[in-house]
Amino acid sequence: MEEQYLNLARKILDQGTVKTDRTGTGTKSIFGYQMRFDLSQGFPLLTTKKVPFGLIKSELLWFLKGDTNIRYLLQHNNHIWDEWAFEKYIVSENYTGPDMTDFGIRSTTDTAFAKIYKEEMKKFTDQIIADEDFAKIYGELGNIYGAQWRHWQTRDGSFIDQIQDVIEQIKKNPDSRRLIVSAWNPEDVPTMALPPCHSLFQFYVADGKLSCQLYQRSGDVFLGVPFNIASYALLTHLIARQTGLEVGEFIHTLGDAHLYLNHLEQIELQLSRPVLEMPKLILNPEKTDIFDFDVQDITLENYQSAPAIKAPIAV
């Protein structure tokens, strides 16, 4: 199954169009691509580079809690959303540190600046953990995934819990064609730290198996997409557990699938490596409710991989 991801990377390298982007980094991009993963054959976590499954678990559980503040993530040693919160902080009147203009790009190209950036980021994340009031202001990312999944605001002032609703629909009407959760709320997009990249997903039940298809409007193929594949595979397993179903397929449909221009050497290295056997996902057999799971209830068996490959994140 990993070959599907590697084939996507090869296609972008061979056929991608060089484009500008919001971050100023530049990409090679293709539009419209689909991958299919049979979850009964193993858990689709890449083996051609080490992917930190602990970060995937804690982020997904954070979404499922309806949380949009990075404090929970930091308490679980997860720093994948730090940059977006930090970006808001350094342009605020309360920030008194060194000038961080163009910090997202300069921190990856200027060694001296990168050191300062890292120090300021550490101060920021330490304060988020230590100071709940500070975290309420500067740890908040707006109505991103967790808010839309669990607390979609309605015109009458109430909210919709899309995850709970879709679980109930799967149980009561598994043949429904409306088993959909949307994170793309046009009203909230302008105030989100990062508008949802994985914007809509749909479930499908057949032959006692639960499948999930994700539509992702924008995919950072080297850094982000491996996380997205594993995260939605895990979500499918969790919802299958709660609804009494086996797992079927995870189908990943991408809009703008791109490699950042400063990730090309890294993906070439990854493509040179052999694919290893996929691991097996183990869920705590005593847990059935998706909202009761903690990070320690989710583990992998026999995960072997090549070493991690570092690459800068474009903010």
C-alpha positions as CSV (number, residue, x, y, z in Angstrom):
1,M,0.0,0.0,0.0
2,E,2.9,2.4,0.7
3,E,3.7,2.3,-3.0
4,Q,0.6,4.3,-3.7
5,Y,2.1,7.2,-1.7
6,L,5.5,6.8,-3.3
7,N,3.8,6.8,-6.8
8,L,2.1,10.1,-5.9
9,A,5.5,11.6,-5.0
10,R,7.0,10.3,-8.3
11,K,4.2,11.7,-10.3
12,I,4.6,15.2,-8.8
13,L,8.4,15.1,-9.4
14,D,7.9,14.0,-13.0
15,Q,4.8,15.9,-14.0
16,G,4.2,18.6,-11.4
17,T,3.8,22.3,-12.3
18,V,6.0,24.8,-10.4
19,K,3.7,27.2,-8.6
20,T,3.9,30.0,-6.1
21,D,2.2,29.6,-2.8
22,R,1.0,31.5,0.3
23,T,4.2,30.7,2.2
24,G,6.5,32.1,-0.4
25,T,8.4,28.8,-0.6
26,G,7.1,27.5,-3.9
27,T,5.9,24.0,-4.9
28,K,5.7,21.4,-7.6
29,S,2.0,20.5,-7.8
30,I,-0.6,18.3,-9.5
31,F,-4.4,18.6,-9.2
32,G,-6.6,15.7,-8.5
33,Y,-5.2,12.4,-7.2
34,Q,-6.6,9.4,-5.4
35,M,-5.1,6.6,-3.3
36,R,-6.8,3.6,-1.8
37,F,-5.7,1.7,1.3
38,D,-7.2,-1.7,2.4
39,L,-7.1,-1.3,6.2
40,S,-7.6,-5.1,6.7
41,Q,-4.1,-5.6,5.2
42,G,-2.2,-3.5,7.8
43,F,-2.0,0.0,9.2
44,P,-0.8,2.5,6.5
45,L,2.0,4.2,8.4
46,L,5.0,4.8,6.1
47,T,8.1,2.6,6.5
48,T,10.4,4.5,4.1
49,K,10.9,7.1,6.8
50,K,10.0,7.0,10.5
51,V,6.6,8.7,11.1
52,P,5.9,9.7,14.8
53,F,2.7,7.8,15.5
54,G,2.4,9.4,19.0
55,L,1.8,12.8,17.4
56,I,-0.8,11.3,15.1
57,K,-2.7,9.8,18.0
58,S,-2.7,12.9,20.2
59,E,-3.7,15.2,17.4
60,L,-6.6,13.0,16.4
61,L,-7.8,12.7,20.0
62,W,-7.5,16.5,20.3
63,F,-9.7,16.9,17.3
64,L,-12.2,14.4,18.7
65,K,-12.3,16.3,22.0
66,G,-13.5,19.4,20.1
67,D,-10.4,21.2,21.3
68,T,-8.8,24.0,19.3
69,N,-6.1,25.1,21.8
70,I,-2.5,23.8,21.5
71,R,-2.2,23.5,25.3
72,Y,-3.5,19.9,25.2
73,L,-1.0,19.0,22.4
74,L,1.9,20.5,24.3
75,Q,1.0,18.6,27.4
76,H,1.4,15.5,25.2
77,N,4.7,16.6,23.8
78,N,3.1,17.4,20.4
79,H,4.4,20.5,18.7
80,I,2.9,20.2,15.2
81,W,0.6,23.2,15.6
82,D,3.0,25.5,17.5
83,E,4.0,27.6,14.5
84,W,0.5,28.8,13.8
85,A,-0.2,29.9,17.3
86,F,3.3,31.5,17.6
87,E,2.6,33.4,14.4
88,K,-0.4,35.1,16.1
89,Y,1.6,35.8,19.2
90,I,4.6,37.6,17.6
91,V,2.4,40.1,15.9
92,S,0.5,41.0,19.1
93,E,1.2,44.0,21.3
94,N,2.2,41.7,24.1
95,Y,5.2,40.2,22.3
96,T,8.4,42.1,23.3
97,G,11.0,39.7,21.9
98,P,13.2,40.1,18.8
99,D,11.7,41.0,15.5
100,M,10.3,37.8,13.9
101,T,9.4,39.3,10.5
102,D,9.2,36.6,7.8
103,F,10.0,34.1,10.6
104,G,8.6,31.1,8.8
105,I,11.1,31.4,5.9
106,R,14.1,33.0,7.7
107,S,14.2,30.4,10.4
108,T,14.9,27.8,7.8
109,T,17.6,29.7,5.9
110,D,19.4,31.8,8.5
111,T,21.3,29.8,11.1
112,A,21.7,32.6,13.6
113,F,18.0,33.6,13.2
114,A,16.9,30.0,13.5
115,K,18.6,29.8,16.9
116,I,16.8,32.9,18.1
117,Y,13.5,31.6,16.7
118,K,13.9,28.3,18.5
119,E,14.6,30.1,21.8
120,E,11.6,32.4,21.4
121,M,9.3,29.4,20.5
122,K,10.5,27.5,23.5
123,K,9.6,30.5,25.8
124,F,6.2,30.7,24.1
125,T,5.3,27.0,24.4
126,D,6.6,26.8,28.0
127,Q,4.3,29.7,28.9
128,I,1.3,28.1,27.2
129,I,1.8,25.0,29.4
130,A,2.4,27.0,32.6
131,D,-0.1,29.8,32.3
132,E,-3.7,28.9,31.5
133,D,-4.8,32.4,31.0
134,F,-2.0,33.1,28.5
135,A,-2.9,29.8,26.8
136,K,-6.6,30.9,26.5
137,I,-5.4,33.9,24.4
138,Y,-2.4,32.7,22.5
139,G,-2.8,29.0,22.4
140,E,-6.2,29.3,20.6
141,L,-6.2,28.6,16.8
142,G,-9.8,29.6,16.0
143,N,-12.6,27.3,14.9
144,I,-10.4,24.7,13.3
145,Y,-11.1,20.9,13.0
146,G,-12.1,20.2,16.5
147,A,-14.7,23.0,16.6
148,Q,-16.2,22.1,13.3
149,W,-16.3,18.3,14.0
150,R,-17.9,18.6,17.4
151,H,-19.4,22.2,17.7
152,W,-20.5,23.4,14.3
153,Q,-22.3,26.7,15.1
154,T,-25.9,27.1,13.7
155,R,-27.9,30.2,12.8
156,D,-30.1,29.8,15.9
157,G,-27.1,29.8,18.3
158,S,-27.0,26.0,18.9
159,F,-24.4,23.6,17.6
160,I,-24.1,20.3,15.7
161,D,-21.8,17.5,16.9
162,Q,-21.0,16.1,13.5
163,I,-18.9,13.2,14.9
164,Q,-21.6,12.0,17.3
165,D,-24.3,12.4,14.7
166,V,-22.4,10.4,12.0
167,I,-21.8,7.6,14.5
168,E,-25.5,7.4,15.3
169,Q,-26.3,7.5,11.6
170,I,-23.9,4.6,10.9
171,K,-25.6,2.5,13.6
172,K,-29.2,3.4,12.6
173,N,-29.0,3.8,8.8
174,P,-25.7,2.3,7.5
175,D,-26.8,2.6,3.8
176,S,-27.2,6.4,4.1
177,R,-25.4,8.4,1.5
178,R,-25.2,11.3,4.0
179,L,-22.5,9.9,6.4
180,I,-20.5,13.1,6.0
181,V,-18.4,15.3,8.3
182,S,-17.3,18.7,7.0
183,A,-14.6,20.9,8.5
184,W,-14.9,23.6,5.8
185,N,-17.1,26.3,7.2
186,P,-16.9,29.4,5.0
187,E,-18.0,31.7,7.7
188,D,-15.1,30.7,10.0
189,V,-12.4,30.3,7.4
190,P,-11.1,33.9,7.7
191,T,-10.5,33.6,11.5
192,M,-8.9,30.1,11.5
193,A,-5.1,29.9,12.0
194,L,-5.1,27.5,9.1
195,P,-8.2,26.8,7.0
196,P,-8.9,23.1,6.9
197,C,-6.7,21.2,4.4
198,H,-8.5,17.9,5.0
199,S,-11.9,19.5,4.5
200,L,-14.6,16.8,4.2
201,F,-14.9,13.0,4.8
202,Q,-17.6,10.5,4.1
203,F,-18.2,7.0,5.5
204,Y,-19.6,4.0,3.6
205,V,-20.8,0.7,5.0
206,A,-20.9,-2.5,2.9
207,D,-20.6,-6.2,3.9
208,G,-20.1,-5.4,7.5
209,K,-17.1,-3.1,6.8
210,L,-16.7,0.6,7.3
211,S,-14.8,2.6,4.7
212,C,-13.9,6.3,4.7
213,Q,-13.1,8.7,1.9
214,L,-11.4,12.0,2.6
215,Y,-11.3,15.0,0.3
216,Q,-8.2,17.1,1.0
217,R,-8.1,20.4,-0.7
218,S,-4.4,20.9,-0.2
219,G,-1.7,18.3,0.7
220,D,1.9,18.8,1.7
221,V,3.0,15.4,0.3
222,F,6.3,15.1,2.1
223,L,5.4,16.3,5.6
224,G,1.6,16.4,5.9
225,V,0.1,13.7,3.8
226,P,1.8,10.7,5.7
227,F,0.1,12.1,8.8
228,N,-3.2,12.5,7.1
229,I,-3.2,8.9,5.8
230,A,-2.5,7.5,9.2
231,S,-4.9,9.8,11.1
232,Y,-7.9,9.0,9.0
233,A,-7.0,5.3,8.9
234,L,-7.0,5.5,12.8
235,L,-10.3,7.4,12.8
236,T,-11.9,4.7,10.6
237,H,-10.7,2.0,13.0
238,L,-12.1,3.9,16.0
239,I,-15.5,4.5,14.5
240,A,-15.6,0.9,13.2
241,R,-14.9,-0.2,16.8
242,Q,-17.8,1.9,18.2
243,T,-20.3,0.9,15.5
244,G,-19.5,-2.8,15.6
245,L,-18.0,-3.0,12.1
246,E,-14.8,-4.3,10.5
247,V,-12.6,-1.9,8.7
248,G,-12.8,-1.6,4.9
249,E,-10.8,1.0,2.8
250,F,-9.4,4.4,3.5
251,I,-9.7,6.4,0.2
252,H,-7.6,9.6,0.0
253,T,-8.7,12.1,-2.6
254,L,-6.4,15.1,-3.0
255,G,-7.0,18.4,-4.7
256,D,-3.7,20.3,-4.9
257,A,-1.1,17.7,-4.1
258,H,2.3,19.4,-3.8
259,L,5.9,19.0,-2.8
260,Y,7.5,22.2,-1.5
261,L,10.6,23.1,-3.4
262,N,12.7,22.8,-0.3
263,H,11.5,19.1,0.2
264,L,12.7,17.7,-3.1
265,E,16.0,16.3,-1.9
266,Q,14.3,14.7,1.0
267,I,11.6,13.0,-1.1
268,E,14.3,11.7,-3.5
269,L,16.1,10.1,-0.5
270,Q,12.8,8.6,0.7
271,L,12.1,7.2,-2.8
272,S,15.5,5.4,-2.8
273,R,14.5,3.3,0.2
274,P,12.9,-0.1,0.3
275,V,9.3,-0.5,1.5
276,L,9.0,-2.7,4.7
277,E,6.0,-4.6,6.1
278,M,3.2,-2.5,7.5
279,P,2.5,-2.6,11.2
280,K,-0.7,-3.7,12.9
281,L,-2.9,-1.4,14.9
282,I,-3.9,-2.4,18.4
283,L,-6.8,-0.8,20.2
284,N,-7.5,-1.3,23.9
285,P,-10.2,-4.1,23.8
286,E,-11.9,-2.7,26.9
287,K,-12.7,0.6,25.1
288,T,-15.6,0.9,22.6
289,D,-16.6,4.6,22.9
290,I,-14.5,6.7,20.6
291,F,-14.5,9.6,23.1
292,D,-13.1,7.4,25.9
293,F,-9.8,6.6,24.2
294,D,-6.6,8.0,25.5
295,V,-3.2,7.9,23.8
296,Q,-2.1,4.8,25.8
297,D,-5.1,2.9,24.4
298,I,-3.8,3.0,20.9
299,T,-0.6,1.2,19.9
300,L,1.2,-0.3,17.0
301,E,2.7,-3.8,16.7
302,N,5.8,-4.5,14.6
303,Y,6.4,-1.0,13.3
304,Q,9.7,-1.0,11.5
305,S,11.0,1.9,9.4
306,A,13.9,3.7,7.9
307,P,15.2,6.7,9.8
308,A,13.3,9.9,9.9
309,I,14.0,12.6,7.3
310,K,13.9,16.2,8.5
311,A,12.4,19.0,6.4
312,P,11.3,22.6,7.2
313,I,7.6,23.3,7.6
314,A,6.1,26.1,5.5
315,V,3.8,28.3,7.6
